Amino acid sequence: MYAPQSPLSPTPPGVIDAYHGDPHATLIETSWDRSRGFGLRAHESQDFHTIATTDLRLLREQNSELMRHAAPVMETLHQQIVDTDSMVVLTDAQGVVLHSIGDDSFEQQAAKVALRPGVNWGEAQKGTNAIGTSIHERTPVVVHAGEHFLTANHGLTCSAAPIFAPAGDLLGVLDVTGDYRGFHKHTMGLVRMSAQMIENTLFRRTYFGQLIVAFHARAEFIGTLMEGLLAIAPDGRILAANRSACLQTELSLSSIRTHTALSLLRRAPSELFELAYLAINKPLQCVLPSGVRISAVPTTHSARTYAKAAQQAGAEPASVERGPRVSAHQDQSASKTAASTGKTDPTSQASRVQANFDDLDSGDAQVGSVISRLRRVASTDVSVLLEGETGAGKEWFSLAIHRASTRRDGPFVAINCAAVPEGLIESELFGYEDGAFTGARRRGHQGKLLQAHGGTLFLDEIGDMPLAMQARLLRVLQERVVTPLGSNKATPVDVRLICATHMRLRDLIKTGAFRDDLYYRLNGLTVRLPALRERSDLREIVTRLLHAQGGPQWRLAPDVWALVMRHQWPGNLRQLSNVLATAMAIAAPHTVIARDHLPDDFLDDVAELAARPSEPTANAPSIHSDIRNSHVAGTSLGALAVDAMQRALARHHGNLSAAARELGVSRNTLYRKLPKRPGRPASV
């Protein structure tokens, strides 16, 4: 492990005796030689040249696929290093910064070294630095303090990893840059994992509609960043492989492409397609050409696509025409879930039919990123914590995780910790013996934990669980046994735990309302579900709900569409589902929902929204809603939103980030909804 250099180091670390023979030092010294060859001088002033706004906009459009999949990963990475005086940076393959997210405390230092969108950080422009050197070496690179060629950059510590397309081409670089005094060796690991996450997401997106086989020598690593991924054509040809697949097979990408499923995995393509179509997630045992035994899981995103593909691959038609299957046990399990949660609204009804990842992925990039992460852990027993506003779809996602897991044939049991009275939650969770307390049922009661044995337990609103119950739940999770009230008998229990909350558990920990040891036990993977007002797929969601609740003949009148699209939906998916269900009931037997069919409380909300002042600083949420939906023609609110955006940009001299912060919207939203005209500020 190399020692971080002082920012005042007058010589490149490669020529210091302590560094002789160190591969890292050799890499840095070689990069310094290239920097001199570019004609750079170590003490020359920083180059602040930024490409033109129109050129940057074009560059971002050319890299839109990379940016779309990198943005949520960058947000997650920034959350992990927040308040460390650092910045997360994404560049294109030449080193031009496309997007950055940083701590406010680091912005001034970043400005001094021109670390901002539109600036090229290739070696020819900036000398030795993590971004440019990573591009040249095509490998992850750390450049710390005095290892930078330009003296102006000696106050930085940078960790960068290249991002490759499934075909092997360099797409760009992900980098974390911060104050050199905040150096931490773990930063490089986070950056590499994040880059690999982007690559795997791009891989699955690129080969959506093809068979994808995830594999690893250890079955428990399937669904993690360590898994190898293969894209396989209907005739069995290997179309692509991710970097992990190349490492595990000990083959280059070009060599893997010469193989077929049969020659590489010793499995017929028809068998793989059949297993993928039937969603059988039990790992399949395969043998690589090297003789290494691996576990593999074929997956599919489109039943119709794979039914056709499987027929082309030689599978029997009867086995691929049945359509997606839900076992009777699953259906009964879902019914029990609705009963246990006490929910009778259409959201719960729809979840029994639609709660799988493909149906939940309706086009929003944020949701797509969440689903991508959940897919990776669905087949494991990693605990999942779902955060999001009430009604954001946490129950749907929990059921989707269950259905994608190896426990899908087991029970799915849910309990709302906020809906059960405090005095009863212990008996509901752990059960009780006959006569355990006054009013107890004869022959006792089996608690939710034991009901979920062999399956999944979903604890909704976990933040509302009393502290005493938190301690007991933690003990169950540690010991894997349950002792009902009034009993001395400990019963083994095997459950996969999924929790949800509309609160931030970290904030509850600070106030002493939630146990930190339980939090870290539950926090295997934490994902945040965006509120409905933050999503870009509202139109698709409405269409799917109409079809699910009434059939494809149902539709909205144009003026109703305008109202629906600009509403903020404080109750999220649950409110939307209820509004549509009520309107359909009133409209029947007609199948077009008009304004007169909408519930009065919804119309009251719309009227209240229209009456709010339009100043962005006083009305950020309402502005947020209208900015997202300013494409609704002829609406005065849409015009007000555009006007508010333009005025905010003028106040901040065209600074898109500052204007977006004032309005309470993302920079992508602001850019997307601004009128398209020459010279429009570029988005981030």
C-alpha positions in Angstrom: 0.0 0.0 0.0 1.5 3.3 -1.0 1.8 6.2 1.4 -0.2 9.4 0.5 2.2 12.2 -0.6 2.4 15.7 0.7 0.9 18.3 -1.6 4.2 20.1 -1.4 6.2 17.1 -2.8 8.6 18.7 -5.4 9.3 15.4 -7.3 7.1 12.7 -8.7 6.7 9.8 -6.3 8.1 7.4 -8.9 11.6 8.8 -8.4 11.6 8.5 -4.6 13.7 5.5 -3.4 10.9 4.1 -1.2 8.8 3.7 -4.3 11.1 1.8 -6.6 9.5 -1.4 -7.7 6.0 -0.3 -6.7 3.6 -0.8 -9.7 1.6 2.3 -8.6 4.8 4.4 -8.5 5.8 3.1 -11.9 2.3 4.1 -13.3 2.6 7.6 -11.9 6.2 8.1 -13.2 5.2 6.9 -16.6 2.3 9.3 -16.6 4.6 12.2 -15.6 6.7 11.3 -18.6 3.7 11.5 -20.9 2.7 14.8 -19.3 6.1 16.3 -20.2 5.7 14.9 -23.7 2.5 16.8 -24.0 4.5 20.0 -23.4 2.9 20.7 -20.0 4.9 22.4 -17.2 4.2 21.4 -13.6 3.9 25.0 -12.4 1.9 26.5 -15.2 -1.5 28.1 -14.4 -4.7 26.0 -14.4 -6.5 25.8 -17.7 -10.1 27.0 -17.2 -11.2 26.5 -20.8 -14.8 25.1 -21.0 -16.4 23.9 -24.2 -19.3 25.9 -25.6 -22.7 25.4 -24.0 -24.1 24.0 -27.3 -21.2 21.6 -27.6 -21.7 20.4 -24.0 -25.4 19.9 -24.6 -24.6 17.8 -27.7 -21.9 15.8 -25.9 -24.5 15.0 -23.1 -27.0 13.9 -25.7 -24.4 11.6 -27.3 -23.7 10.1 -23.8 -27.4 10.2 -22.6 -27.5 6.4 -22.0 -24.4 6.6 -19.9 -25.6 9.6 -17.9 -29.1 8.1 -17.4 -27.7 5.0 -15.8 -24.8 6.7 -14.0 -26.9 9.4 -12.3 -28.6 7.3 -9.6 -25.4 5.4 -8.9 -23.6 8.8 -8.5 -26.2 9.9 -6.1 -25.8 6.8 -4.0 -22.0 7.1 -4.1 -22.3 10.7 -3.0 -24.5 9.7 -0.1 -21.8 7.3 1.0 -19.1 10.0 1.1 -21.2 13.0 1.9 -19.6 15.7 4.1 -16.0 14.6 3.2 -15.1 17.7 1.1 -15.4 15.7 -2.1 -17.1 15.5 -5.4 -18.4 12.7 -7.7 -17.6 13.2 -11.3 -18.6 11.5 -14.6 -16.6 12.1 -17.8 -16.9 10.9 -21.3 -14.2 8.7 -22.9 -12.0 11.7 -23.7 -12.1 13.1 -20.1 -14.6 15.9 -20.6 -16.7 16.3 -17.4 -20.4 15.6 -18.1 -21.9 15.6 -14.7 -20.8 16.3 -11.1 -22.3 16.1 -7.6 -20.4 17.6 -4.8 -20.4 18.8 -1.2 -21.0 22.6 -1.0 -17.9 22.9 1.2 -15.8 21.6 -1.7 -17.3 23.7 -4.5 -14.9 26.6 -4.0 -11.9 24.4 -4.2 -13.3 22.6 -7.3 -13.8 25.9 -9.0 -10.2 26.8 -8.4 -9.0 23.8 -10.4 -11.7 23.9 -13.0 -13.4 20.7 -11.9 -16.8 21.4 -13.6 -18.9 20.2 -16.6 -17.4 21.0 -19.9 -13.7 20.9 -18.8 -11.4 18.3 -20.3 -9.4 16.4 -17.7 -7.5 14.2 -20.1 -3.7 13.9 -19.5 -2.9 16.1 -22.5 -4.8 19.0 -20.8 -4.3 18.3 -17.1 -1.3 16.1 -16.9 -1.2 13.2 -14.4 -4.6 12.9 -12.7 -6.9 10.1 -11.9 -9.4 10.7 -14.7 -6.9 11.2 -17.5 -4.5 8.5 -16.4 -7.4 6.0 -15.9 -8.4 6.7 -19.5 -4.9 6.1 -20.8 -4.3 3.0 -18.7 -7.9 1.7 -19.0 -7.7 0.7 -15.3 -8.7 2.2 -11.9 -6.2 4.7 -10.7 -5.6 6.7 -7.5 -3.7 10.0 -7.8 -3.0 11.7 -4.5 -1.7 15.1 -3.7 1.9 15.6 -5.1 1.4 12.7 -7.5 -0.6 15.1 -9.7 1.7 16.6 -12.4 0.3 20.1 -12.2 1.2 21.8 -8.9 -2.2 23.5 -8.9 -3.8 20.1 -8.3 -1.6 19.0 -5.4 -4.3 19.8 -2.9 -6.5 17.0 -4.4 -6.9 13.3 -3.9 -8.6 11.5 -6.8 -9.9 7.9 -7.3 -11.2 7.0 -10.8 -12.4 3.9 -12.5 -13.2 3.5 -16.3 -16.6 2.5 -17.4 -16.8 0.1 -20.4 -19.6 -0.8 -22.7 -20.7 -4.4 -23.0 -18.8 -4.5 -26.3 -15.6 -3.5 -24.5 -15.4 0.1 -25.7 -14.5 2.8 -23.1 -17.6 4.9 -22.4 -16.2 7.2 -19.7 -14.8 7.5 -16.2 -16.3 7.7 -12.7 -14.2 9.7 -10.3 -14.3 10.9 -6.7 -12.1 14.0 -6.1 -11.6 15.6 -2.7 -9.3 17.6 -0.5 -6.1 15.6 -0.1 -6.4 15.8 3.7 -9.5 13.6 3.5 -7.8 10.7 1.7 -9.2 7.3 2.5 -8.1 4.1 1.0 -11.7 2.8 0.9 -12.8 5.5 -1.6 -11.2 3.6 -4.5 -13.2 0.5 -3.6 -16.5 2.4 -3.6 -15.6 4.0 -7.0 -14.8 0.6 -8.5 -18.0 -1.0 -7.2 -20.0 2.0 -8.5 -18.4 1.8 -12.0 -19.1 -1.9 -12.1 -22.8 -1.3 -11.1 -23.1 1.1 -14.0 -21.6 -1.4 -16.4 -23.9 -4.2 -15.3 -26.9 -1.9 -15.5 -25.9 -0.9 -19.0 -25.3 -4.6 -19.9 -28.8 -5.6 -18.9 -30.3 -2.6 -20.6 -28.3 -3.1 -23.8 -29.3 -6.8 -24.1 -32.9 -6.3 -22.9 -34.9 -8.8 -24.9 -32.0 -11.3 -25.0 -31.4 -14.2 -22.6 -29.1 -13.1 -19.8 -27.3 -15.7 -17.7 -25.9 -14.7 -14.3 -23.2 -17.0 -12.9 -20.5 -17.5 -10.3 -18.5 -20.3 -8.8 -20.3 -19.6 -5.5 -24.1 -19.5 -5.8 -24.5 -16.9 -3.1 -22.6 -14.4 -5.2 -25.2 -14.4 -7.9 -27.2 -11.2 -7.7 -24.1 -9.3 -6.4 -21.6 -7.1 -8.3 -19.4 -10.2 -8.4 -21.7 -12.1 -10.8 -20.7 -12.8 -14.3 -23.2 -11.9 -17.0 -23.6 -13.5 -20.4 -26.0 -12.3 -23.1 -27.1 -15.2 -25.3 -28.9 -15.1 -28.6 -31.8 -17.5 -29.4 -29.6 -19.7 -31.4 -27.2 -20.1 -28.5 -24.4 -17.7 -29.6 -22.7 -15.7 -26.9 -23.4 -12.0 -27.7 -21.5 -10.3 -24.9 -20.0 -10.8 -21.4 -19.3 -8.4 -18.6 -15.8 -8.0 -17.0 -16.6 -10.5 -14.2 -17.5 -13.1 -16.7 -14.2 -12.6 -18.5 -12.3 -13.0 -15.2 -14.2 -16.1 -14.2 -13.9 -17.8 -17.6 -10.3 -16.7 -18.0 -11.2 -15.7 -21.5 -11.1 -12.4 -23.3 -14.3 -10.9 -24.6 -13.4 -11.7 -28.2 -12.7 -15.3 -27.2 -16.0 -15.6 -25.3 -17.9 -14.4 -28.4 -16.5 -17.4 -30.3 -18.4 -19.7 -28.0 -22.0 -20.9 -27.8 -24.0 -21.7 -24.6 -23.3 -25.3 -25.2 -19.5 -25.0 -25.6 -19.1 -22.4 -22.8 -21.6 -23.7 -20.2 -22.3 -27.2 -21.5 -26.0 -26.5 -21.5 -28.3 -26.5 -24.5 -29.8 -23.0 -25.3 -33.3 -24.5 -25.2 -32.8 -25.6 -21.6 -31.6 -22.1 -20.6 -34.5 -20.4 -22.4 -37.0 -22.7 -20.8 -35.7 -22.1 -17.3 -35.6 -18.3 -17.9 -39.2 -18.3 -19.2 -40.5 -20.3 -16.2 -38.6 -17.9 -13.9 -37.0 -20.9 -12.1 -34.3 -19.1 -10.0 -32.8 -22.2 -8.6 -29.1 -22.1 -9.7 -28.2 -24.5 -12.6 -24.9 -26.3 -12.3 -22.6 -25.8 -15.3 -19.0 -26.5 -16.1 -16.7 -23.9 -17.9 -14.1 -25.0 -20.5 -11.5 -24.6 -17.8 -13.2 -27.3 -15.7 -14.4 -24.9 -13.1 -17.9 -25.7 -11.8 -20.3 -22.7 -11.6 -23.9 -22.0 -10.6 -25.9 -20.1 -13.3 -29.3 -18.5 -13.3 -30.9 -17.7 -16.7 -33.2 -14.6 -16.5 -35.7 -12.9 -18.8 -37.4 -9.6 -18.8 -40.1 -10.3 -21.4 -42.1 -13.5 -21.4 -43.4 -12.9 -25.0 -39.9 -12.3 -26.3 -38.5 -15.5 -24.7 -41.5 -17.6 -25.7 -40.6 -16.8 -29.3 -36.9 -17.2 -28.6 -37.3 -20.6 -26.9 -39.4 -21.9 -29.8 -36.6 -20.8 -32.2 -34.1 -22.5 -29.9 -36.0 -25.8 -30.1 -38.1 -25.8 -26.9 -41.5 -27.6 -27.1 -44.3 -25.0 -27.9 -46.4 -26.3 -25.1 -43.9 -25.3 -22.5 -43.6 -21.7 -23.7 -47.2 -20.8 -24.5 -48.6 -21.0 -21.0 -47.7 -17.4 -20.1 -46.5 -16.2 -16.7 -47.6 -18.6 -13.9 -48.5 -17.8 -10.3 -49.0 -20.8 -8.1 -52.1 -21.3 -6.1 -49.9 -21.1 -3.0 -48.6 -17.7 -4.1 -52.1 -16.4 -4.8 -53.3 -17.6 -1.4 -50.2 -16.1 0.2 -50.9 -12.7 -1.4 -54.5 -12.9 -0.2 -53.3 -13.6 3.4 -51.0 -10.6 3.0 -53.8 -8.3 2.2 -55.8 -9.6 5.1 -52.9 -9.3 7.5 -52.2 -5.7 6.6 -55.9 -4.7 6.8 -55.7 -3.1 3.4 -58.7 -3.4 1.1 -57.9 -0.6 -1.3 -57.2 -1.2 -5.0 -53.5 -1.0 -4.5 -53.4 -4.2 -2.5 -55.7 -5.8 -5.1 -53.5 -4.8 -7.9 -50.4 -6.0 -6.1 -51.6 -9.5 -6.1 -51.6 -9.4 -9.9 -48.9 -7.0 -10.9 -46.2 -7.1 -8.2 -43.2 -8.3 -10.2 -40.2 -6.3 -11.3 -41.1 -6.2 -15.0 -44.5 -4.8 -14.3 -43.2 -2.3 -11.8 -40.6 -1.0 -14.3 -42.7 1.5 -16.2 -39.9 3.7 -17.6 -38.7 6.0 -14.8 -34.9 6.0 -14.5 -35.0 6.2 -10.7 -37.3 3.3 -10.4 -35.3 1.4 -12.9 -32.2 1.8 -10.8 -34.0 0.6 -7.7 -35.3 -2.4 -9.5 -31.8 -3.2 -10.9 -30.4 -3.2 -7.4 -33.2 -5.3 -6.0 -32.9 -7.9 -8.7 -29.3 -8.5 -7.6 -30.2 -9.3 -4.1 -33.7 -10.9 -4.7 -32.3 -14.4 -4.9 -30.3 -14.0 -1.7 -31.4 -13.7 2.0 -30.0 -10.1 2.3 -32.3 -8.0 4.3 -33.9 -5.1 2.4 -35.0 -1.7 3.7 -37.4 0.2 1.5 -37.7 3.9 2.2 -40.3 6.2 0.7 -43.4 8.3 1.3 -46.6 6.7 2.3 -48.3 5.1 -0.7 -45.1 5.1 -2.8 -45.4 1.4 -3.6 -43.3 -0.2 -0.8 -45.7 -3.1 -0.5 -45.6 -3.8 -4.3 -41.9 -3.8 -4.3 -41.7 -6.1 -1.2 -43.9 -8.6 -2.9 -41.9 -8.3 -6.1 -38.7 -9.1 -4.2 -40.5 -12.2 -2.7 -41.7 -13.4 -6.1 -38.2 -13.0 -7.6 -36.6 -14.9 -4.7 -35.9 -18.6 -4.1 -38.6 -18.4 -1.4 -41.4 -17.5 -3.9 -43.2 -20.7 -3.2 -43.2 -20.0 0.5 -45.6 -17.7 2.4 -45.4 -13.9 2.1 -46.7 -12.4 5.4 -47.0 -8.7 6.1 -47.7 -6.7 9.1 -48.1 -2.9 9.4 -46.3 -1.9 12.6 -48.1 1.4 12.8 -51.6 -0.1 12.4 -51.4 -2.7 15.2 -52.0 -1.3 18.7 -48.8 -1.3 20.8 -50.2 -3.7 23.3 -50.9 -6.3 20.6 -47.9 -6.1 18.3 -45.9 -8.5 20.4 -48.6 -11.2 20.2 -49.1 -10.5 16.5 -45.4 -11.0 15.7 -44.4 -13.7 18.1 -47.7 -15.5 18.8 -49.0 -16.8 22.1 -50.0 -20.0 23.9 -53.5 -20.9 25.2 -54.2 -18.7 28.2 -51.2 -16.5 27.8 -53.3 -13.5 28.7 -56.9 -12.5 29.3 -58.8 -12.5 26.0 -56.3 -14.9 24.3 -57.8 -17.3 21.8 -58.2 -20.9 22.8 -55.4 -23.1 21.4 -53.3 -20.0 21.2 -52.2 -18.0 18.1 -49.3 -18.5 15.6 -47.5 -15.2 15.2 -46.5 -13.6 11.9 -42.9 -14.7 12.3 -43.8 -18.4 12.4 -46.5 -17.9 9.7 -43.7 -16.6 7.4 -41.4 -19.6 8.1 -39.7 -20.7 4.8 -40.9 -17.5 3.1 -40.8 -13.7 3.5 -41.9 -11.4 6.4 -42.7 -7.8 5.4 -42.6 -5.3 8.3 -44.3 -2.2 7.0 -43.6 1.1 8.9 -40.8 -0.5 11.0 -40.0 2.9 12.4 -43.2 2.8 14.4 -42.3 -0.4 16.2 -42.0 0.1 20.0 -38.5 -0.1 21.4 -39.2 -3.2 23.5 -40.4 -5.0 20.4 -37.3 -3.9 18.5 -35.1 -5.6 21.2 -37.1 -8.8 20.9 -37.0 -8.8 17.1 -33.3 -8.3 17.1 -32.9 -11.3 19.3 -35.0 -13.4 16.9 -32.9 -12.3 14.0 -29.7 -13.2 15.8 -30.8 -16.5 17.2 -33.3 -17.6 14.5 -35.8 -18.9 17.1 -39.2 -17.7 18.3 -40.7 -18.1 21.7 -44.4 -17.4 21.8 -45.9 -15.5 24.8 -46.7 -17.9 27.6 -44.4 -20.6 26.3 -41.0 -21.8 27.2 -40.5 -23.6 23.9 -38.2 -22.0 21.3 -39.2 -22.8 17.8 -36.6 -22.4 14.9 -37.8 -19.9 12.3 -36.4 -19.3 8.8 -37.6 -16.0 7.2 -36.3 -13.5 4.7 -36.9 -10.0 6.2 -38.1 -7.0 4.2 -38.8 -3.7 6.0 -40.3 -0.4 4.9 -40.6 3.0 6.4 -41.6 6.5 5.5 -39.2 7.9 8.0 -35.4 8.1 8.1 -34.3 5.5 10.6 -31.0 7.3 11.1 -32.9 10.3 12.4 -34.9 8.1 14.8 -31.6 6.6 16.1 -30.4 10.1 17.0 -33.5 10.7 19.1 -33.3 7.3 20.7 -36.6 6.1 19.0 -34.9 3.3 17.1 -32.1 0.9 18.1 -28.9 1.3 16.1 -28.0 -2.4 16.4 -31.4 -3.4 14.9 -30.9 -0.8 12.1 -27.6 -2.3 11.1 -29.1 -5.8 11.2 -32.0 -4.7 8.8 -29.8 -2.5 6.6 -28.5 -5.1 4.2 -29.6 -3.0 1.2 -31.5 0.3 1.6 -33.3 1.7 -1.4 -35.4 4.8 -1.7 -38.6 4.7 -3.7 -39.3 8.1 -5.4 -42.5 9.9 -4.7 -45.0 9.9 -7.6 -44.4 13.6 -8.2 -40.7 12.8 -8.7 -41.3 10.2 -11.4 -41.3 10.7 -15.1 -43.6 7.7 -15.9 -46.9 9.0 -14.5 -48.8 8.6 -17.8 -47.7 5.0 -18.2 -48.6 4.3 -14.5 -52.1 5.7 -15.0 -52.6 3.6 -18.2 -51.5 0.4 -16.5 -53.7 1.1 -13.5 -56.7 1.7 -15.7 -56.1 -1.6 -17.6 -55.5 -3.5 -14.4 -58.6 -2.3 -12.6 -61.0 -2.1 -15.6 -59.5 -3.3 -18.8 -57.8 -1.8 -21.9 -61.1 0.0 -23.0 -60.8 2.5 -20.2 -59.2 5.9 -20.8 -59.2 9.5 -19.6 -60.7 12.5 -21.3 -58.1 15.1 -22.4 -59.0 17.6 -19.7 -58.8 14.9 -17.0 -55.3 13.9 -18.3 -54.2 17.5 -17.8 -55.5 17.5 -14.2 -53.9 14.1 -13.4 -50.6 15.0 -14.9 -50.2 18.3 -13.0 -51.4 17.1 -9.6 -48.8 16.5 -6.9 -50.3 13.3 -5.6 -49.4 13.6 -1.9 -50.8 10.2 -1.3 -48.7 8.8 -4.2 -49.7 5.5 -5.9 -52.3 4.6 -3.3 -54.1 7.9 -3.8 -53.9 7.7 -7.6 -55.2 4.1 -7.5 -58.2 5.1 -5.3 -59.0 8.2 -7.4 -59.1 6.1 -10.6 -61.1 3.3 -9.0 -63.7 5.8 -7.7 -63.9 7.6 -11.0 -64.4 4.2 -12.8 -67.2 3.3 -10.5 -69.0 6.6 -11.1 -68.4 6.5 -14.9 -69.6 3.0 -15.5 -71.0 1.7 -17.8 -69.1 4.4 -19.8 -65.4 3.7 -20.2 -64.2 7.3 -20.6 -63.5 9.1 -17.3 -64.6 12.8 -17.5 -64.1 15.6 -15.0 -67.6 15.0 -13.5 -66.5 11.4 -12.6 -63.6 12.5 -10.4 -63.9 12.5 -6.6 -64.7 15.8 -5.0 -61.7 15.8 -2.7 -59.4 15.4 -5.7 -61.0 18.3 -7.5 -60.7 20.4 -4.2 -57.0 19.6 -4.2 -56.7 20.7 -7.8 -58.5 24.0 -7.1 -56.3 24.6 -4.1 -53.1 24.0 -6.2 -54.3 26.4 -8.8 -54.9 29.1 -6.2 -51.4 28.9 -4.7 -49.0 31.8 -5.5 -46.5 31.1 -8.3 -43.3 32.5 -6.7 -40.8 29.6 -6.7 -39.3 30.3 -3.3 -42.8 30.2 -1.6 -44.2 27.4 -3.7 -41.4 24.9 -4.6 -43.6 21.8 -4.5 -46.3 23.3 -6.8 -43.6 24.6 -9.1 -42.0 21.2 -9.1 -45.2 19.5 -10.2 -45.8 22.0 -13.0 -42.2 21.9 -14.2 -42.4 18.2 -14.6 -45.7 18.4 -16.5 -45.4 21.7 -18.4 -46.0 19.8 -21.6 -49.7 19.9 -20.9 -50.8 22.3 -23.6 -52.9 25.3 -22.8 -52.6 25.2 -19.0 -51.8 28.5 -17.3 -50.0 26.6 -14.5 -47.6 25.2 -17.1 -46.9 28.7 -18.4 -46.3 29.9 -14.9 -43.9 27.1 -14.3 -41.8 27.9 -17.4 -41.9 31.5 -16.4 -40.7 30.7 -12.9 -37.8 28.6 -14.3 -36.7 31.4 -16.7 -36.8 33.9 -13.9 -34.8 31.6 -11.6 -32.2 31.1 -14.3 -31.9 34.9 -14.8 -31.5 35.4 -11.0 -28.6 32.9 -11.0 -27.1 34.1 -14.3 -27.8 30.9 -16.1 -26.5 28.6 -13.4 -28.8 25.6 -13.8 -27.8 23.9 -10.5 -28.5 27.0 -8.4 -31.9 27.6 -10.2 -32.9 23.9 -9.7 -32.0 24.1 -6.0 -34.2 27.2 -5.6 -37.1 25.6 -7.4 -36.8 22.3 -5.5 -36.4 20.2 -8.7 -33.6 18.2 -10.2 -31.4 19.7 -12.9 -32.5 17.0 -15.4 -36.2 18.1 -14.8 -35.3 21.8 -15.3 -33.4 21.2 -18.5 -36.1 18.9 -19.9 -38.9 21.3 -19.4 -37.3 24.5 -20.6 -38.4 25.6 -24.0 -35.9 24.4 -26.6 -34.1 27.3 -28.2 -30.5 28.2 -29.1 -28.3 29.0 -26.2 -30.5 27.3 -23.6 -28.4 26.3 -20.6 -27.2 22.7 -20.6 -28.5 20.2 -18.2 -26.7 18.1 -15.7 
